[in-house]
């Protein structure tokens, strides 16, 4: 099975208030040594016989901050290391970082899909969360990308940003649908200790707009309004947070949800070979030093047990709107897990009676209209 390759670029121009990722603002002179370290890790991790790769994803952070020549060098290293044909190559980019020169260079290097972190089309919402772009920059970035020749663009929005109202959310959806990207991701704001906004909100404070975060009910309403409008405009809802025009689903992200193998390179990147998961150290400076010293950056190496794999099948499978085939899972994991499967069937019956899941034959999926409580369903199902 072809691998997906993920390249982590943990650098940003600013740290957004809601961000809970391991990213940071560093001097630009650290970009090139980091890119060289990624290339060395790719070369030193290569298997004796070249593995096929059919998706590459530059994520972050803000990968579009790297010099286009560095991105091209990384892609060239991948081509020398793996068999690459008909590859979906995605670059995450912030709107204000896109220029005609960069867009043309990206396309020439083999990047054929852009994922724009728009997050909102409201200048007030963008400013309150520390984003550097504004509404006009999104439209300009899309036009620049289209003019360069990009025919596959994804746009992210966040439901629940401070100061967001039903009116501003509808305006963001109007703008999104006017652009009509091939792919859309909509995430509901996460409140946890990992971000400044999350910590402030949990503490009952008002900094970072924490006092202006919409209620849970309002956020659920925003999400459901997006579901309805995107469906009306021809988008297929294929994963809880993702929609696509026909034939434009994210091939790379589908690998995660289907538990297919992927290799991650860079600080904080994760990998999975089908039976084992591991991650690299998160600190980019330490990662670069380890690679330069020819020391493995891997940590958190964990063999996935059959029981854990079964849980992942349910958790990741139910994120997809098509759901999971219970009979196929039982065949795959065999009689050794009969007791666990029986317990799951009992929980499924309870969730079905509450209208939280649909069960058609052996196909289990989250019930339409209950996607906003998916986390609660997962806890009940797998607890």
C-alpha positions, 0 to 999 in steps of 0.5 A: 500500500502506498505511503502518505508522507507528512512534512512538519514545518513548525514555524509561524509568524505569530502564535494564534491565541487558539493554537494548541500545536507545538509551533513557534516564532523563530528567526528566519535563519533557522528555516534552511538548517531545518529544511536540510535536517528534514532532507537528511532524515528522509534519506536516512529513514529510507527502506532498502527497496523504495516504497511507493508514495502517493500523497505528500502533505506539508503541514504546520505551522506555516510551511509557506514561510519556507523559501520555495527552493527549500520546499523543492529540495525536500520534494526532490529528496522524496523523489530520490528516496521513494517511488512517486507517481500521480502524487497529491502534494499539499501545502498549507499556506496562510493567505498573506504569505502567498505571492505570484512568484511563490505560487508559480514556484510551488506549482513548478516544484510539484505542489498541486494542492493548497490548503489555506488557513482562512479561519474567518472572513471577519476582520474583527474575528481575525484580529482578535485571534492574532491572525495576520491576514484580513478578509481581502487577503483571502480573496487575493490569495485565491486569485493569485493561486488560480492565476498561477494554475492551482486547480485544487484549493482547500479553505479552513474555517473555525466555528466559535471564534471570539466575537463570532455571531450568526450574522458574521458566520453566515457572511463567512459562509457566503464568502467561502461559497463565492470562492467555491474552493474544491475542498472545505474544512470546518473546525469547532473551536477547541477550549483546552489548556494547550492554548492561551485562549483556552486557558483564559476561557477556562479560568473565567478571564476576558483576555484574548476575547475569551469573554466573547466566545459563542456558547456551545449551542451557538457553535453547534448551530454554526456548524449545522448551518454550514452542513446545510449550506455546503450540501446545497452547493454540491459539497459532499460531507465525507468526514466530520470536519471535511467537505469536498466537491466530487472527486476532490476529497483529501487523499492524504487525510483519508489515510489517517482515517482509514489507518493506512501507513504514513511517514512523518518527517520533521519536529513533532511529526508522527508516523504509523506503519500499520502496527507501530506508531512513533513521533519525533521530538517536538522542539525544532532546534533539538530536532535539527541538532539530533539529525546533524549528530546522526541521532534518531529524533524518534520518541514515543514509540508504541506498538499498537495492540489489537484492542487499541487497533479496534478502538481506532477502527471505531473512532476514526471510522465513525469520523467518516460519514459513510461509517464502518462495516461491523462485520468487516471489523469482526472478520479482521480482528477475529475471535480473540476479541469476541468479548470486546466486540460483544460489549461494543454491540451492547453499547451500539444498541444503547446509542441506537435507541437514543438516536445517536447512531444509525445501524443499517445491516452491518453498517454503523454511522453517526446519526445525521444531525448528531455530529456535533456530539460525536465526542460524547458518542465516542466516549460512550462507545469506547468507554 
